[in-house]
Every structure is written in C-alpha cells, then in structure tokens.
C-alpha cells in the first residue's frame, strides 16, 4: 500500500507545471496626456502584454515612442520577471525587423507570431477596457503637472520633445497637443509648418509659416535668432520649392535687411536663386555687397561656384578662377559632378559637411541647371578643372590617407602620423594660393 502511495506521489511530481499552452499578446497605444521626461514633456506610448486566455495585464511600461528596440527591452524585462510564455502574439507592422524577432524567440524558447492587427468587436471592447485602466494610472499625475507648471510651460516642453522623436505621426501629435494647451505658440507653429514642408505639403507649409510669422513677430529682438526669423526662412524655402523664385529672392533680401547677421544663412542662397532666374546683374551686385558686408565669412563651396560663374559672365576670368579654386578646395565633388567627370571616393576625410559628397549632390540637383544652359561657362570650368587635376589628385590622396587613419584609431603612432598628414594637406592647399 505504501509503495502504491509513493508511486502516485512520484507521478504527481513529474507532471508538467503548465497543463495548457500559455499565450501572451503584446500591444501598445498612445496617450494624449503629457508627462514630464527630463527637461521636456512627452505624450507617452504604453507598451503592455496580457494573457491571451484571461485578458489580464501581465506587465506594462510607458515609453517616449514605439520602436523595436524599446519593445524588445520591455519584453526582456517582462520575461525575466514573470518567466516567458509558450507563445507571444505581436501585431505585425512594417517597421519590424523579423530577423530580430526570430533571435528573440530563440533566446527565450518562446514562439513569436506576427499577426494582423484587425480584431472583432469583442476584442476591441476588451482592448479599450485594458487601455482605459492603464491610462488612468497617469491621468492624475498629468492633471497635477498642468496645475503646477501651467499650460504654456508644458506646451513648450512638448515642442522640445519633437527633436528627440523619430515618428512623424508622434511629432505631429506633440505639436497638436502643444497648440491645444497654448494657442499660437510660435515654436509649435514653426515646427508644424516645417513638418509640412518636409512632407511636400507646400500650401499647408506656406499657411503655417505665415501664421507663425504673425505669432512670433512681437517676440523678435533685433540681432538675435528667433522663431520669427525661422518662420521667414521657412517661407523662403516654400517659395523656392513652389518655383516662385522672385518671391524667394525678395524674402531673402528682406531677411538680410531685418537680420544683417543672417542667422538663417540666406546670404548663401539669394544670389544662386538670382542666377537660376538669369539675373546676372542682380547676382553681381549681391556678391559685391557680400564682399563688403561679410569680409571674414565662412567659405561655402556652392556659393563660390556661383560667384565664379558670375565673374566669368562679366569677363573677370582671374576672379572666376580664384573663386572656383576656393570652391574646389572646400568640396572636391562639385566640379566633376557638374561636368559629368569621374568624382573621387565619397569616403575622403572632410573638414565639415559642406565638403562631403551629399552636399555636392544636393547642390547639383538644385543649381546644376545654371551651368547646363551656359555652354561658355561650362567650357571655362571644364578647362580649369582638367588643368588642376594633378594638384587635386595629390590633395585627394592625402585626404584618403587621413580617412583611413581616422578609421584606425588604435594605431600606436596615430597622433604623429595624423600631424604629418595635416601638415602635408596644408602644404597642398598652400600651392593653390
């Protein structure tokens, strides 16, 4: 009899701990109540998992926005605290990298299924109930924040969060909430108009920047950067993108009058727009004014190329050669791209972003037509470029070595070799002056 009892006890001990498959469902939702996050305010996204069978929440977390890294970190913590389920259901969205979910599945020996997000009425009701419970966890603290900090302070904090947010939809939500809390907040209006500009919604962007100009004008202080100047600059870009070049030039000239320090950098754009309009007299007058107004300015390669072409049009070939050479030193890709010649490797070391390949591509896309329609100017540039190729090749070789050394930071004599290359680069540049 005792032996039979012992056999039953042993049998009970080796039964599986879970007699049914445990399935969790992962989901998320965006909240419309701001919470403090460091020096800014966010509209959090709530990540959560529930038991598929019981629909009871297992774990939740409030994050800045949804992305796969945050989702995996949240699930890591939930699995470590609660133990992994047999199966996890994850809504399938375009942003997911399925290979990462496969690795996650292997790590925890948990089957992960990416499923369609459609649900029936019963599931929608359950989901709304769960989200309501989780939303209530922070609703009270959000109300106290509004009472203690004030609507405008929170609105400004929401605008700060835009620069730290990747999702365009989330950025728009932040700005909409900011404007709900503080109507006509200049920084929110500027950011919203800028999003429309980036999305190609030019009419909405134009209306947004106009509204921002009106809201920001009372707060503009002469000689200081401001949202008023940013809005005017945005208005210029919209006119340019819409092909209204004369309007863009007028806005640029107006900006330089209002803000002689030119915090927006429109001085580098106005004469190139004039050249697109074949306004050579106007561009020449601008460059003459520029030389007097900004004697020790930073050197923008595209600006120098435009200046060189203008001087060529007015028969100042020596001046044109000087400006082209200065432009080539600043960006080694502009001339070959304009001339359809082989360009150097994009991996060369550069002093700043104005010297990189992307800058040159963008410039040619925007202003290459100036050279395409002027055979004489293009021929002049071609002859100059080909004559300078031996000097350019020597400089390119040094910049190539600098890039390679920069990637090899553990070289024992890194500093010594780097100083030697910098000295050689300066000697090559001195040959141009």
N, C-alpha and C positions, 0 to 999 in steps of 0.2 A: 504493500500500500504506500509506504513512504517513497519507494522507488518511483511509483507512478506519479506521485505529487511532485517529486524533483524533476521528472521528465517534463511535466506540464510547465513548471517554473522556468526551466531552461528554454522551452519552446516560446514562452511569452517574452523572454528577454531578447531573443533574436528576431522578433517581429520588427519590420521596418517602422521607423519613428513616424513616418507620414504614410498613411494608407491611401491617400489621394494626391494627385499631382497639384502642387501649389503654383498658382499662376498670379503674377502681379501685372498691373498695367501702369505704364509711365505716361504722364501727361503734363501739361502746363497751361497757364493762362496769364494774361497781362492785367495788371491792376491799374485803376485810374486814380489812385490816391498817392500823393508824394510822400516819400520817406527820406530822411537825411542819410547821405552816404559821403562821409568825409566832409569836404568843403562845399559839396553840391547836393542837389536833391534829385532823386530818380523816381520814375514810375516803375516799380519792380515787376519782375516776372516771377510767378510762383511755380516752382517745379514740385511735382508730387508723384507718389506711387500709391496705388490702392490694391487691396486684394481683389482679384477678379471675381471670386465667388461671393465674398461678403460685402464688397464695395466699401470696406472700411479703410481709411487712410493708414498707410504704414509709415510714411515719412514725408516731410516737405521742407522746402528751403526757398527763401526769397533772394533772387539774384538781379543783377543790373539788366541783363537781357539774355535771351536764349542763344546758345551756340553749343556745338557738340562737346567741346572741352568742359564747359560748365555742367552739361548734362551728365557726362561720364564721371566727373568728380563727385557730383551729388549721389549718383548711383553707387559709386565705390563706397562712400560713407554709409549709405543705407544698407548695402550688402554686408559690410563689416560689422555694423551694429545689430542687424536683425538676422543675418545669415541669408545667402542667396536663395531665390526661389528656383523651382524647376524650369520655369518659363517666364520670360518677360516680354510683354507686348509694347511695342514702341511705334507711335504714329510715324508713318513714312512721309518725309518731306525732302525736297530737292537738295537741301543743304547738307544732308547727312553723307558721310563717307562710310559706305557699307563695310569696307575692309576694317575700319576701326571697331565697328560693332562686332565683327567676327572675332577680332582679337580679344575684345572684352568678354565675349561669350566663352571662349576657350579658357580665359583666365579664371573664371568663376564656375566653369562647367554648368552654365545656365543657357538654355536655348533662348535665343533672342529672335523674335519675329517682327519684321517691319510690316505694319498693317495699314490699310486705308483709314482715313480719319472720319469717314462717314459713320453715323450712328443713328439708331432708331429713336423714336420719341421717348421710350423708357430710359434708354441710356443717357439721352440729353438731359432729362429731368434729374437723374442721379448725379450727373456731372455738375449741373447747376447747383445742386444742393451741397456737394463737396466744395465747390469753388466758393460758395457763399460762406461756408464755415471757415475756410482758410482766409478769405478776405476780411472777415470780422476780427481776425487776430491782430491786424494792424490798423483797422479803421479808427479805433480810439486814439492811438498814438498820432495818427495823421491829423486828427482834429486838434489835438493839443499843440502840435507843431504850428499849425495855422494860427492858433491863438497866441502863441508865444513869440513867433518870428514875424508874423504879418504876411499878407498875400504877396506883396512886391518882392520881398526878400526871397521867398520860396520860388517865385517865378524866375528871378534872376539865377537862382541855384539850378533850376531845371534847364535853363539855357546853357549854363556851364557844362551840364552833363552831355549836351549834344555832341561836343567834340570828342567825348570818350565813348561814344556809342556807334556801332557799325551799321546796324539795321536802319535803312531809310525810313521804314514804317515807324520804328520806335522813335527816331529823331523827330518825325512829324508829330507823333503823339506828345512828346515832351514839349514841343513848341506850342501845340494847340492848348495844352494844359496851362502853360505859362501865360498865354494870351487870355485864357479864361480867368486866370487869377489877377492879371494886370493888363487890362486892355490897352493896346497901342504901346506896349513895352518895346522901345526901339530895337534892342538887341535881338528880341524874338522875331520881330518883323523882318530884320535884315537876314537872319539865318533862314527863315522860311522862304523868303524870296530867292536866296542863294540855292536852296534845295530845288526850287522850281527851275532856276537857270541851269543847274547841273542835269536836271531831268529833261531839258529841252522844252519845257513849258514856258515859252518866251513871253506870251501875253500875260500869263499869271505872274511871271517874274517881274515884268515891267510895272504892273499894277502894285505888286508887293514892294518894290523898291521905291516907287512914288509915295506910297503910304508911309514907308519907313523914313523917307526924307522929311516929310511933314512932321512926323512924330519926333525925330531926332534933332531937327534944326534948333529948337530952343536950348538944347544942352551942348551945342557945339562951341568949343573955345578955340579962338584963333591960334594957330601954331601947334595944336595938339591933335593926335589921332582921335577919331571919334566915329560913332556909328553913322553920323551924317555923311562923313567922307566915304565910309564903306558903302553906304547906300548909293551915293552918287557914282562911285566906281562901278557898282553893280549895274546901274542904269546905263553907263557907257558900254559895258560888256554886252548887255542885252541889245542895244542899238547895233553894235558891231555884228553880233550873231544874226540879227534880222536883216543885215545888209544895208542898214541905214547909216552909211559911213560918214556922211556930212554931219548928221546929228551926233554921232560918236565923237567926231573931231571937236565939235562945239562944246560938248560936255567936258571933254578933256581939257580944253583951253580954259573953260570956266573953273574947273577943279584947280588948275595951276594958279589961277588968279586968287581963288579963295584960300588955297593952301600952298604957298610958294615952296615950302619944304618938301612937298609932294610925298606924303606918307603912303599914297596909293601906288606910286611908281608909274603914273600915266605919262610922264615925260618920255619914257622909252617906247610908248605906243603911238602917241599922237602923230609924229612925222611918218611912221610906217603906214598909218591909215591914210595920210595925205598922199603918199606915194601910190597906194592902191587906187586912189582917185586921180592919179596922174597930175597932182597939184605940186609940181616941182618947185615953183616959186615959193609957195607956202612952206614946203618942207625945207627949202634952203634958208628961208627967214627963220624958221624954227631952230635949225641947227646953229645958226649964227647967234641967236638969242641964248640957246642952251650953253654954248661955249663960254659966254659971259656970265651966265647965271649959276652954273654948276662946274666951276673950274677944276675941282679935285674929286669928281664924282666916280662911283664905281663903274667898271667897264662892262657894258652889256654887248655881247658879240653881234647879235642881230641888229641892234641899234647902230653899231659901227658899220655893218654891211650896208644898211640903208643910207647912212651918211656918205659912205664911199660912192655909192651909185649916184647920189645927188650931186656930189662934187664932180663926178665924171660928166654928168649932164651939163654942167656949167664949165666944162673944159679945164677943170683943175685936176689933171691926171696925177700930179705928185701928191696932192692932198688925198685923192682917192686911193692911191697905193698905200699911203700911210694908214688910212682908216681900215682898209682891207687887211693889212698885215696885223694890225692890233686886234681886229675881229678874229682872224685865224688863230692867233696866239691864245685867245680866250676860248675858242671852240674849234677843234680840228676837223669837225664833221660837216660844218656848214657849207664850205666851198665845194667839196666833192659831191654832196647831195644836190646842191643847186645845179651843178654841172653834169650830173649823172656820171660821175667818175667813181672808181673803187674807193671806198672810205676805210679808215683804219678800224681796228677792232674796237667794239664798244667797251672792252674791259680795261682800257687805258686808265691810269691814275689821273684824276682831275682835281683842280683847286677848289671847285664849287660846282653846284648843279647847273650853272649856266654853261659849263664846259662839257656836259655829258651828251650822249647820243640822243636821248629823248628830247632834250631842248631843241636840238637841231631838226629833228623830225617834225616837231610841233611848229617850229618857225617856217620850215619849207611848206608845210601844209597850209599855213596861214598867209604867208607872204611870198611864196615862190613865184607866183604869177607876175610880180613886179619885174623879175629878171626874164621870165619866159616870153614876155611880149616886147622885150627890148633887146634885139639881136646885138646891137653895138655894145651895150653894157655887158651882156653875157660874154661876148668875144673878148672884151677887155679883161674881165675876171678870169676867163679860161687861160689866157696868155700869162697873166700874172701868177696864177696858181701853178701852172706847169713849170714856170721858171723858178718857183720857190720849193718845188718838190724835194730836191736834195736836202735843203735845210729842214723842211718839215719832217722828212723821214728820220733825220738824226734826232729831232725832238721827240718824235713818236717812239723811237727805240728807247730813249731814256724813260719816257712815261710808262712804257711797257714793263721795263725793269722795276720801276717804282711800284707798279701794281702787283707784280709777282712778289716783291719783297714784303709788301703790305700784307699779303696772304700768308707769309711765312714769318710770323711774329716771334717764333721761338728760335730763330737764327741767333746763335751766341753773339755775333758781332752786328746785330741788327742796327743799332744806333750809328755805328761807324760807317756801315755801308749806306745807310739812308742819308747821312750827312754828305757823303761823297756824291750820291746821285742828285741830291738837291743842288749841290754846287755845280754839277755838270748841267743840270737843267737851266740854272741861271746863266751859265756861260752860253748855252744855246740861244736863250732868249735875248741876251745882250747882242748877239750877232744880227738881230733884226732891227736894232735901233741905231 
